[in-house]
Amino acid sequence: MANSKKYYRNKADRVFQDWFTKENPICEMCGETSSCGHHFHTKGASSRLRYEPDNMIPVCNSCHLKFHSRHSADITSRLIDKRGTEWSNKLLEMKRDFSIKSDTITFYKSIIEKYG
């Protein structure tokens, strides 16, 4: 399976998360130590934004759970207020951009190389 697309996508995900957390050690929402990067637009909603640093929010476990709970509207609203609608609109434009082939082994290898 080491040559499968799924293998390289999973490896790229790990490498990108490790890089992002190292580069962003503080939770943007509460100031505690971050444990991961939360995808503002989910990986399933946009493979184009899957490895886009601007789509990531450094969060601690507690805040990450809030993004995935009944508190998600509140924390999302706070994030947009903090980062601004220009940021949100830029991500929406990028989400609609299908010019980048982002579901190929070659693409995943480039992510691994870029962030590894």
MMTF fields as JSON, N, C-alpha, C and O atoms, coordinates in Angstrom:
{
  "mmtfVersion": "1.0.0",
  "mmtfProducer": "UNKNOWN",
  "numBonds": 463,
  "numAtoms": 464,
  "numGroups": 116,
  "numChains": 1,
  "numModels": 1,
  "chainsPerModel": [1],
  "groupsPerChain": [116],
  "chainIdList": ["A"],
  "bondAtomList": [4, 2, 8, 6, 12, 10, 16, 14, 20, 18, 24, 22, 28, 26, 32, 30, 36, 34, 40, 38, 44, 42, 48, 46, 52, 50, 56, 54, 60, 58, 64, 62, 68, 66, 72, 70, 76, 74, 80, 78, 84, 82, 88, 86, 92, 90, 96, 94, 100, 98, 104, 102, 108, 106, 112, 110, 116, 114, 120, 118, 124, 122, 128, 126, 132, 130, 136, 134, 140, 138, 144, 142, 148, 146, 152, 150, 156, 154, 160, 158, 164, 162, 168, 166, 172, 170, 176, 174, 180, 178, 184, 182, 188, 186, 192, 190, 196, 194, 200, 198, 204, 202, 208, 206, 212, 210, 216, 214, 220, 218, 224, 222, 228, 226, 232, 230, 236, 234, 240, 238, 244, 242, 248, 246, 252, 250, 256, 254, 260, 258, 264, 262, 268, 266, 272, 270, 276, 274, 280, 278, 284, 282, 288, 286, 292, 290, 296, 294, 300, 298, 304, 302, 308, 306, 312, 310, 316, 314, 320, 318, 324, 322, 328, 326, 332, 330, 336, 334, 340, 338, 344, 342, 348, 346, 352, 350, 356, 354, 360, 358, 364, 362, 368, 366, 372, 370, 376, 374, 380, 378, 384, 382, 388, 386, 392, 390, 396, 394, 400, 398, 404, 402, 408, 406, 412, 410, 416, 414, 420, 418, 424, 422, 428, 426, 432, 430, 436, 434, 440, 438, 444, 442, 448, 446, 452, 450, 456, 454, 460, 458],
  "bondOrderList": [1, 1, 1, 1, 1, 1, 1, 1, 1, 1, 1, 1, 1, 1, 1, 1, 1, 1, 1, 1, 1, 1, 1, 1, 1, 1, 1, 1, 1, 1, 1, 1, 1, 1, 1, 1, 1, 1, 1, 1, 1, 1, 1, 1, 1, 1, 1, 1, 1, 1, 1, 1, 1, 1, 1, 1, 1, 1, 1, 1, 1, 1, 1, 1, 1, 1, 1, 1, 1, 1, 1, 1, 1, 1, 1, 1, 1, 1, 1, 1, 1, 1, 1, 1, 1, 1, 1, 1, 1, 1, 1, 1, 1, 1, 1, 1, 1, 1, 1, 1, 1, 1, 1, 1, 1, 1, 1, 1, 1, 1, 1, 1, 1, 1, 1],
  "groupList": [{"groupName": "MET", "atomNameList": ["N", "CA", "C", "O"], "elementList": ["N", "C", "C", "O"], "formalChargeList": [0, 0, 0, 0], "bondAtomList": [1, 0, 2, 1, 3, 2], "bondOrderList": [1, 1, 2], "singleLetterCode": "M", "chemCompType": "L-PEPTIDE LINKING"}, {"groupName": "ALA", "atomNameList": ["N", "CA", "C", "O"], "elementList": ["N", "C", "C", "O"], "formalChargeList": [0, 0, 0, 0], "bondAtomList": [1, 0, 2, 1, 3, 2], "bondOrderList": [1, 1, 2], "singleLetterCode": "A", "chemCompType": "L-PEPTIDE LINKING"}, {"groupName": "ASN", "atomNameList": ["N", "CA", "C", "O"], "elementList": ["N", "C", "C", "O"], "formalChargeList": [0, 0, 0, 0], "bondAtomList": [1, 0, 2, 1, 3, 2], "bondOrderList": [1, 1, 2], "singleLetterCode": "N", "chemCompType": "L-PEPTIDE LINKING"}, {"groupName": "SER", "atomNameList": ["N", "CA", "C", "O"], "elementList": ["N", "C", "C", "O"], "formalChargeList": [0, 0, 0, 0], "bondAtomList": [1, 0, 2, 1, 3, 2], "bondOrderList": [1, 1, 2], "singleLetterCode": "S", "chemCompType": "L-PEPTIDE LINKING"}, {"groupName": "LYS", "atomNameList": ["N", "CA", "C", "O"], "elementList": ["N", "C", "C", "O"], "formalChargeList": [0, 0, 0, 0], "bondAtomList": [1, 0, 2, 1, 3, 2], "bondOrderList": [1, 1, 2], "singleLetterCode": "K", "chemCompType": "L-PEPTIDE LINKING"}, {"groupName": "TYR", "atomNameList": ["N", "CA", "C", "O"], "elementList": ["N", "C", "C", "O"], "formalChargeList": [0, 0, 0, 0], "bondAtomList": [1, 0, 2, 1, 3, 2], "bondOrderList": [1, 1, 2], "singleLetterCode": "Y", "chemCompType": "L-PEPTIDE LINKING"}, {"groupName": "ARG", "atomNameList": ["N", "CA", "C", "O"], "elementList": ["N", "C", "C", "O"], "formalChargeList": [0, 0, 0, 0], "bondAtomList": [1, 0, 2, 1, 3, 2], "bondOrderList": [1, 1, 2], "singleLetterCode": "R", "chemCompType": "L-PEPTIDE LINKING"}, {"groupName": "ASP", "atomNameList": ["N", "CA", "C", "O"], "elementList": ["N", "C", "C", "O"], "formalChargeList": [0, 0, 0, 0], "bondAtomList": [1, 0, 2, 1, 3, 2], "bondOrderList": [1, 1, 2], "singleLetterCode": "D", "chemCompType": "L-PEPTIDE LINKING"}, {"groupName": "VAL", "atomNameList": ["N", "CA", "C", "O"], "elementList": ["N", "C", "C", "O"], "formalChargeList": [0, 0, 0, 0], "bondAtomList": [1, 0, 2, 1, 3, 2], "bondOrderList": [1, 1, 2], "singleLetterCode": "V", "chemCompType": "L-PEPTIDE LINKING"}, {"groupName": "PHE", "atomNameList": ["N", "CA", "C", "O"], "elementList": ["N", "C", "C", "O"], "formalChargeList": [0, 0, 0, 0], "bondAtomList": [1, 0, 2, 1, 3, 2], "bondOrderList": [1, 1, 2], "singleLetterCode": "F", "chemCompType": "L-PEPTIDE LINKING"}, {"groupName": "GLN", "atomNameList": ["N", "CA", "C", "O"], "elementList": ["N", "C", "C", "O"], "formalChargeList": [0, 0, 0, 0], "bondAtomList": [1, 0, 2, 1, 3, 2], "bondOrderList": [1, 1, 2], "singleLetterCode": "Q", "chemCompType": "L-PEPTIDE LINKING"}, {"groupName": "TRP", "atomNameList": ["N", "CA", "C", "O"], "elementList": ["N", "C", "C", "O"], "formalChargeList": [0, 0, 0, 0], "bondAtomList": [1, 0, 2, 1, 3, 2], "bondOrderList": [1, 1, 2], "singleLetterCode": "W", "chemCompType": "L-PEPTIDE LINKING"}, {"groupName": "THR", "atomNameList": ["N", "CA", "C", "O"], "elementList": ["N", "C", "C", "O"], "formalChargeList": [0, 0, 0, 0], "bondAtomList": [1, 0, 2, 1, 3, 2], "bondOrderList": [1, 1, 2], "singleLetterCode": "T", "chemCompType": "L-PEPTIDE LINKING"}, {"groupName": "GLU", "atomNameList": ["N", "CA", "C", "O"], "elementList": ["N", "C", "C", "O"], "formalChargeList": [0, 0, 0, 0], "bondAtomList": [1, 0, 2, 1, 3, 2], "bondOrderList": [1, 1, 2], "singleLetterCode": "E", "chemCompType": "L-PEPTIDE LINKING"}, {"groupName": "PRO", "atomNameList": ["N", "CA", "C", "O"], "elementList": ["N", "C", "C", "O"], "formalChargeList": [0, 0, 0, 0], "bondAtomList": [1, 0, 2, 1, 3, 2], "bondOrderList": [1, 1, 2], "singleLetterCode": "P", "chemCompType": "L-PEPTIDE LINKING"}, {"groupName": "ILE", "atomNameList": ["N", "CA", "C", "O"], "elementList": ["N", "C", "C", "O"], "formalChargeList": [0, 0, 0, 0], "bondAtomList": [1, 0, 2, 1, 3, 2], "bondOrderList": [1, 1, 2], "singleLetterCode": "I", "chemCompType": "L-PEPTIDE LINKING"}, {"groupName": "CYS", "atomNameList": ["N", "CA", "C", "O"], "elementList": ["N", "C", "C", "O"], "formalChargeList": [0, 0, 0, 0], "bondAtomList": [1, 0, 2, 1, 3, 2], "bondOrderList": [1, 1, 2], "singleLetterCode": "C", "chemCompType": "L-PEPTIDE LINKING"}, {"groupName": "GLY", "atomNameList": ["N", "CA", "C", "O"], "elementList": ["N", "C", "C", "O"], "formalChargeList": [0, 0, 0, 0], "bondAtomList": [1, 0, 2, 1, 3, 2], "bondOrderList": [1, 1, 2], "singleLetterCode": "G", "chemCompType": "PEPTIDE LINKING"}, {"groupName": "HIS", "atomNameList": ["N", "CA", "C", "O"], "elementList": ["N", "C", "C", "O"], "formalChargeList": [0, 0, 0, 0], "bondAtomList": [1, 0, 2, 1, 3, 2], "bondOrderList": [1, 1, 2], "singleLetterCode": "H", "chemCompType": "L-PEPTIDE LINKING"}, {"groupName": "LEU", "atomNameList": ["N", "CA", "C", "O"], "elementList": ["N", "C", "C", "O"], "formalChargeList": [0, 0, 0, 0], "bondAtomList": [1, 0, 2, 1, 3, 2], "bondOrderList": [1, 1, 2], "singleLetterCode": "L", "chemCompType": "L-PEPTIDE LINKING"}],
  "groupTypeList": [0, 1, 2, 3, 4, 4, 5, 5, 6, 2, 4, 1, 7, 6, 8, 9, 10, 7, 11, 9, 12, 4, 13, 2, 14, 15, 16, 13, 0, 16, 17, 13, 12, 3, 3, 16, 17, 18, 18, 9, 18, 12, 4, 17, 1, 3, 3, 6, 19, 6, 5, 13, 14, 7, 2, 0, 15, 14, 8, 16, 2, 3, 16, 18, 19, 4, 9, 18, 3, 6, 18, 3, 1, 7, 15, 12, 3, 6, 19, 15, 7, 4, 6, 17, 12, 13, 11, 3, 2, 4, 19, 19, 13, 0, 4, 6, 7, 9, 3, 15, 4, 3, 7, 12, 15, 12, 9, 5, 4, 3, 15, 15, 13, 4, 5, 17],
  "groupIdList": [1, 2, 3, 4, 5, 6, 7, 8, 9, 10, 11, 12, 13, 14, 15, 16, 17, 18, 19, 20, 21, 22, 23, 24, 25, 26, 27, 28, 29, 30, 31, 32, 33, 34, 35, 36, 37, 38, 39, 40, 41, 42, 43, 44, 45, 46, 47, 48, 49, 50, 51, 52, 53, 54, 55, 56, 57, 58, 59, 60, 61, 62, 63, 64, 65, 66, 67, 68, 69, 70, 71, 72, 73, 74, 75, 76, 77, 78, 79, 80, 81, 82, 83, 84, 85, 86, 87, 88, 89, 90, 91, 92, 93, 94, 95, 96, 97, 98, 99, 100, 101, 102, 103, 104, 105, 106, 107, 108, 109, 110, 111, 112, 113, 114, 115, 116],
  "secStructList": [7, 6, 6, 1, 2, 2, 2, 2, 2, 2, 2, 2, 2, 2, 2, 2, 2, 2, 2, 2, 2, 2, 2, 7, 7, 5, 7, 6, 6, 6, 1, 1, 5, 7, 7, 3, 3, 3, 3, 1, 1, 7, 6, 6, 6, 7, 4, 4, 4, 6, 6, 7, 4, 4, 4, 3, 3, 3, 3, 7, 2, 2, 2, 2, 2, 2, 2, 6, 1, 6, 6, 2, 2, 2, 2, 2, 2, 2, 2, 2, 2, 2, 2, 7, 2, 2, 2, 2, 2, 2, 2, 2, 2, 2, 2, 6, 7, 7, 7, 1, 7, 7, 1, 1, 2, 2, 2, 2, 2, 2, 2, 2, 2, 2, 2, 7],
  "xCoordList": [0.801, 0.0, 0.845, 0.303, 2.166, 3.04, 3.019, 3.528, 2.456, 2.365, 0.949, 0.673, 0.048, -1.337, -1.546, -0.805, -2.552, -2.903, -3.274, -2.901, -4.004, -4.418, -3.194, -3.171, -2.196, -0.97, -0.316, 0.041, -0.159, 0.501, -0.358, 0.18, -1.681, -2.566, -2.451, -2.345, -2.471, -2.347, -0.992, -0.902, 0.056, 1.388, 1.467, 2.032, 0.909, 0.891, 0.104, 0.505, -1.009, -1.793, -0.958, -0.964, -0.243, 0.583, 1.703, 1.943, 2.38, 3.493, 2.991, 3.614, 1.873, 1.33, 0.89, 1.188, 0.188, -0.247, 0.955, 0.956, 1.973, 3.175, 3.842, 4.221, 3.98, 4.584, 3.748, 4.286, 2.433, 1.565, 1.599, 1.685, 1.531, 1.532, 2.866, 2.907, 3.949, 5.269, 5.382, 5.933, 4.868, 4.932, 3.939, 4.11, 2.907, 1.834, 1.562, 0.566, 2.428, 2.334, 1.274, 1.063, 0.606, -0.364, -1.766, -1.967, -2.734, -4.132, -4.603, -4.506, -5.11, -5.566, -6.811, -7.076, -7.565, -8.829, -8.692, -9.411, -7.763, -7.692, -6.29, -6.142, -5.267, -3.911, -3.169, -2.003, -3.817, -3.148, -2.241, -2.192, -1.534, -0.68, -1.548, -2.486, -1.246, -2.035, -1.67, -0.537, -2.643, -2.421, -2.585, -2.14, -3.221, -3.421, -3.869, -4.09, -3.993, -4.565, -5.958, -6.144, -6.926, -8.311, -8.535, -8.189, -9.108, -9.436, -10.713, -11.766, -10.623, -11.82, -12.828, -13.984, -12.389, -13.191, -12.678, -11.489, -13.567, -13.15, -12.421, -12.574, -11.623, -10.896, -11.877, -11.601, -13.018, -14.021, -14.719, -15.15, -14.827, -15.509, -14.623, -15.12, -13.298, -12.399, -11.014, -10.223, -10.73, -9.375, -8.371, -7.189, -8.817, -7.957, -7.402, -6.264, -8.197, -7.779, -7.196, -6.827, -7.111, -6.639, -5.257, -5.001, -4.372, -3.003, -2.708, -1.56, -3.708, -3.565, -3.428, -4.384, -2.26, -2.076, -3.119, -3.497, -3.591, -4.598, -5.932, -6.755, -6.157, -7.386, -7.284, -8.25, -6.13, -5.885, -5.944, -5.529, -6.47, -6.528, -5.796, -6.185, -4.731, -4.05, -4.947, -5.351, -5.248, -6.158, -5.67, -4.934, -6.097, -5.871, -6.995, -7.941, -6.883, -7.917, -9.297, -10.285, -9.368, -10.65, -11.33, -12.518, -10.576, -11.155, -11.476, -12.454, -10.652, -10.931, -12.268, -13.051, -12.525, -13.815, -14.973, -16.049, -14.754, -15.805, -16.146, -17.309, -15.123, -15.4, -16.252, -16.962, -16.184, -16.901, -18.089, -18.549, -18.582, -19.682, -20.819, -20.855, -21.729, -22.869, -22.439, -23.232, -21.203, -20.672, -20.005, -19.416, -20.087, -19.327, -19.709, -18.835, -20.977, -21.386, -20.768, -20.345, -20.714, -20.141, -18.648, -18.169, -17.929, -16.471, -16.114, -15.134, -16.901, -16.665, -16.913, -16.15, -17.954, -18.26, -17.141, -16.748, -16.627, -15.506, -14.276, -13.563, -14.029, -12.865, -12.99, -12.03, -14.146, -14.352, -14.246, -13.678, -14.786, -14.637, -13.162, -12.729, -12.397, -10.977, -10.163, -9.347, -10.383, -9.576, -10.131, -9.386, -11.402, -12.016, -12.695, -12.356, -13.657, -14.403, -13.54, -13.797, -12.517, -11.613, -10.926, -10.804, -10.483, -9.882, -10.883, -10.563, -12.085, -13.127, -13.467, -13.622, -13.58, -13.892, -12.761, -13.014, -11.52, -10.365, -10.405, -10.156, -10.721, -10.813, -11.937, -11.785, -13.057, -14.162, -13.748, -14.099, -12.997, -12.497, -11.55, -11.63, -10.667, -9.718, -10.46, -10.079, -11.503, -12.292, -12.916, -13.078, -13.263, -13.903, -12.9, -13.294, -11.613, -10.562, -10.215, -9.626, -10.579, -10.322, -9.151, -8.982, -8.344, -7.249, -6.09, -5.282, -6.007, -4.928, -5.405, -6.422, -4.685, -5.0, -4.509, -3.317, -5.434, -5.032, -5.371, -5.424, -5.597, -5.895, -5.093, -5.632, -3.799, -2.919, -1.736, -1.406, -1.105, 0.082, 1.163, 1.838, 1.326, 2.328, 2.063, 2.991, 0.816, 0.456, 0.79, 1.394, 0.407, 0.671, 2.172, 2.625, 2.936, 4.395, 4.957, 5.9, 4.389, 4.87, 4.567, 5.356, 3.452, 3.12, 4.102, 4.586, 4.394, 5.334, 6.704, 7.36, 7.121, 8.415, 8.412, 9.375, 7.327, 7.238, 7.224, 7.888, 6.482, 6.295, 7.062, 7.034, 7.742, 8.436, 9.784, 10.451],
  "yCoordList": [-1.21, 0.0, 1.277, 2.379, 1.132, 2.302, 3.147, 4.268, 2.658, 3.44, 3.924, 4.441, 3.766, 4.17, 5.649, 6.252, 6.203, 7.605, 7.827, 8.839, 6.884, 7.004, 7.064, 7.851, 6.248, 6.25, 7.633, 8.168, 8.212, 9.521, 10.643, 11.595, 10.554, 11.568, 11.535, 12.586, 10.338, 10.225, 10.729, 11.392, 10.408, 10.884, 12.403, 13.062, 12.96, 14.412, 15.081, 16.131, 14.474, 15.02, 15.082, 16.1, 14.008, 13.97, 15.002, 15.727, 15.063, 16.003, 17.443, 18.262, 17.751, 19.108, 19.472, 20.569, 18.574, 18.847, 19.063, 19.988, 18.218, 18.367, 19.715, 20.412, 20.073, 21.365, 22.511, 23.432, 22.453, 23.554, 23.748, 24.88, 22.656, 22.757, 23.292, 24.063, 22.877, 23.378, 24.881, 25.625, 25.324, 26.738, 27.61, 28.827, 26.993, 27.73, 27.083, 26.377, 27.312, 26.584, 27.099, 26.496, 28.209, 28.811, 28.758, 29.103, 28.32, 28.276, 29.696, 30.588, 29.885, 31.212, 31.66, 32.858, 30.72, 31.07, 31.397, 32.253, 30.709, 30.919, 31.2, 31.583, 31.021, 31.313, 30.155, 30.304, 29.008, 27.827, 27.214, 27.712, 26.153, 25.455, 24.753, 24.039, 24.95, 24.306, 22.823, 22.425, 22.034, 20.601, 20.162, 19.076, 20.998, 20.652, 21.889, 22.962, 21.699, 22.727, 22.297, 21.201, 23.149, 22.874, 23.452, 24.605, 22.66, 23.137, 23.97, 23.461, 25.24, 26.085, 25.53, 25.289, 25.328, 24.592, 23.157, 22.905, 22.234, 20.86, 20.243, 20.671, 19.227, 18.51, 17.941, 17.951, 17.447, 16.883, 17.921, 17.623, 19.134, 20.196, 20.808, 21.342, 20.729, 21.346, 20.719, 21.022, 19.852, 19.297, 20.388, 20.272, 21.427, 22.554, 23.251, 23.72, 23.321, 24.019, 23.085, 23.538, 21.818, 20.815, 21.154, 20.942, 21.677, 21.995, 23.495, 23.888, 24.304, 25.755, 26.308, 26.248, 26.843, 27.354, 28.392, 28.433, 29.23, 30.23, 29.593, 30.24, 28.344, 27.637, 26.951, 26.352, 27.041, 26.351, 27.309, 28.465, 26.79, 27.543, 26.724, 25.591, 27.289, 26.552, 26.547, 27.599, 25.338, 25.213, 24.177, 23.251, 24.359, 23.363, 22.328, 22.509, 21.258, 20.219, 20.753, 20.411, 21.584, 22.116, 22.955, 22.779, 23.865, 24.712, 23.896, 24.178, 22.884, 22.034, 21.32, 21.201, 20.852, 20.21, 21.185, 20.794, 22.454, 23.458, 23.653, 23.857, 23.59, 23.71, 22.549, 22.684, 21.416, 20.217, 19.898, 18.757, 20.884, 20.644, 21.623, 22.34, 21.619, 22.541, 23.993, 24.899, 24.228, 25.591, 26.077, 27.159, 25.315, 25.638, 26.994, 27.719, 27.344, 28.638, 29.796, 30.787, 29.677, 30.738, 30.902, 32.017, 29.815, 29.905, 30.295, 31.004, 29.836, 30.222, 31.712, 32.388, 32.219, 33.653, 34.476, 35.506, 34.03, 34.727, 34.73, 35.73, 33.608, 33.513, 34.477, 35.172, 34.524, 35.432, 36.884, 37.716, 37.194, 38.552, 38.89, 40.007, 37.918, 38.131, 38.263, 39.176, 37.352, 37.343, 38.258, 38.713, 38.524, 39.442, 38.749, 37.623, 39.448, 38.885, 38.788, 37.952, 39.64, 39.554, 38.183, 37.566, 37.716, 36.388, 35.304, 34.406, 35.407, 34.423, 34.408, 33.343, 35.585, 35.681, 35.133, 34.492, 35.379, 34.853, 33.328, 32.714, 32.719, 31.259, 30.738, 29.707, 31.442, 31.021, 31.049, 30.151, 32.089, 32.162, 31.0, 30.381, 30.713, 29.614, 28.279, 27.392, 28.141, 26.905, 26.642, 25.492, 27.711, 27.588, 27.392, 27.133, 27.514, 27.385, 25.908, 25.275, 25.382, 23.978, 23.803, 22.728, 24.839, 24.77, 23.908, 23.436, 23.7, 22.894, 21.453, 21.191, 20.54, 19.114, 18.656, 18.414, 18.537, 18.305, 16.913, 16.701, 15.975, 14.613, 13.599, 12.619, 13.862, 12.947, 12.596, 13.345, 11.477, 11.086, 12.156, 12.48, 12.699, 13.74, 14.956, 15.52, 15.351, 16.483, 16.174, 17.001, 15.003, 14.647, 14.573, 14.982, 14.059, 14.024, 15.439, 15.684, 16.368, 17.76, 18.384, 19.191, 18.031, 18.538, 17.979, 18.705, 16.68, 16.039, 16.705, 16.956, 16.981, 17.629, 19.069, 19.506, 19.801, 21.199, 21.369, 22.264, 20.528, 20.707, 19.689, 19.766, 18.742, 17.678, 18.059, 17.241],
  "zCoordList": [0.0, 0.0, 0.0, -0.093, 0.104, 0.182, -1.077, -1.064, -2.145, -3.374, -3.644, -4.726, -2.684, -2.909, -2.597, -1.82, -3.212, -2.988, -1.515, -0.921, -0.94, 0.463, 1.387, 2.333, 1.118, 1.91, 1.888, 2.938, 0.694, 0.579, 1.149, 1.714, 1.014, 1.598, 3.124, 3.757, 3.719, 5.171, 5.661, 6.694, 4.912, 5.28, 5.163, 6.035, 4.099, 3.916, 5.05, 5.553, 5.444, 6.556, 7.832, 8.525, 8.149, 9.363, 9.3, 10.265, 8.168, 8.016, 8.138, 8.813, 7.489, 7.535, 8.951, 9.424, 9.632, 11.007, 11.928, 12.741, 11.802, 12.627, 12.382, 13.323, 11.105, 10.753, 11.317, 11.932, 11.106, 11.521, 13.034, 13.511, 13.788, 15.243, 15.758, 16.717, 15.116, 15.519, 15.235, 16.048, 14.098, 13.713, 14.485, 14.562, 15.051, 15.731, 17.087, 17.242, 18.066, 19.336, 20.317, 21.37, 19.977, 20.896, 20.292, 19.128, 21.102, 20.663, 20.367, 21.21, 19.166, 18.752, 19.51, 19.615, 20.03, 20.66, 22.154, 22.67, 22.851, 24.304, 24.831, 25.992, 24.02, 24.454, 25.108, 25.471, 25.265, 25.811, 24.739, 23.614, 25.075, 24.116, 23.073, 23.426, 21.809, 20.759, 20.667, 20.937, 20.286, 20.129, 18.682, 18.309, 17.861, 16.457, 15.679, 16.24, 14.391, 13.535, 13.123, 12.595, 13.36, 12.96, 11.567, 11.31, 10.673, 9.333, 9.409, 9.793, 9.047, 9.049, 8.046, 8.393, 6.803, 5.826, 5.9, 5.703, 6.181, 6.431, 5.248, 4.104, 5.555, 4.503, 3.487, 2.288, 3.952, 3.061, 2.197, 1.083, 2.712, 1.974, 0.899, -0.093, 1.098, 0.136, 0.193, 1.086, -0.754, -0.807, -1.19, -0.868, -1.86, -2.236, -0.997, -1.008, 0.068, 1.285, 2.341, 3.424, 2.049, 3.004, 3.567, 4.752, 2.725, 3.133, 3.022, 2.813, 3.157, 3.085, 4.508, 5.282, 4.862, 6.228, 6.651, 7.822, 5.724, 6.077, 6.465, 7.114, 6.082, 6.424, 7.789, 8.262, 8.405, 9.666, 10.857, 10.774, 11.958, 13.193, 14.25, 14.531, 14.844, 15.914, 17.158, 17.652, 17.652, 18.786, 19.792, 19.453, 21.033, 22.074, 21.96, 21.192, 22.719, 22.663, 23.02, 22.369, 24.043, 24.496, 23.413, 23.142, 22.795, 21.745, 20.493, 19.8, 20.204, 19.051, 19.241, 18.298, 20.444, 20.721, 20.535, 20.083, 20.883, 20.713, 19.241, 18.892, 18.37, 16.93, 16.427, 15.43, 17.112, 16.672, 17.579, 17.614, 18.306, 19.236, 18.982, 17.982, 19.922, 19.815, 19.971, 19.717, 20.384, 20.527, 19.239, 19.224, 18.188, 16.977, 16.38, 15.905, 16.395, 15.821, 16.598, 16.002, 17.925, 18.761, 18.496, 18.291, 18.499, 18.343, 16.908, 16.684, 15.943, 14.551, 14.367, 13.678, 14.967, 14.898, 15.526, 14.978, 16.67, 17.315, 16.422, 16.339, 15.754, 14.879, 13.695, 13.361, 13.069, 11.927, 12.387, 11.679, 13.56, 14.1, 14.29, 14.004, 14.775, 15.049, 13.768, 13.64, 12.816, 11.584, 10.5, 9.631, 10.543, 9.588, 8.417, 8.053, 7.839, 6.713, 5.455, 4.589, 5.354, 4.198, 4.17, 3.112, 5.332, 5.448, 5.041, 4.263, 5.577, 5.281, 3.785, 3.188, 3.195, 1.763, 0.9, -0.12, 1.298, 0.56, 0.532, -0.506, 1.676, 1.724, 0.837, 0.181, 0.814, -0.058, -1.528, -2.293, -1.923, -3.303, -3.601, -4.662, -2.669, -2.854, -2.92, -3.684, -2.13, -2.115, -3.477, -3.885, -4.173, -5.493, -6.628, -7.766, -6.327, -7.338, -7.539, -6.664, -8.678, -8.972, -9.93, -10.504, -10.11, -11.076, -10.58, -11.379, -9.274, -8.709, -8.568, -7.926, -9.158, -9.034, -7.675, -7.486, -6.725, -5.344, -4.825, -3.614, -5.714, -5.264, -6.074, -6.588, -6.172, -6.892, -6.002, -5.083, -6.267, -5.51, -5.641, -4.665, -6.834, -7.057, -6.171, -5.592, -6.07, -5.214, -3.756, -3.074, -3.275, -1.881, -1.603, -0.535, -2.552, -2.381, -2.293, -1.541, -3.051, -2.991, -1.63, -1.138, -1.022, 0.311, 1.334, 2.203, 1.225, 2.14, 2.035, 3.046, 0.833, 0.631, 1.157, 1.788, 0.894, 1.303, 2.82, 3.344, 3.527, 4.961, 5.826, 7.054, 5.176, 5.913, 6.445, 7.078]
}
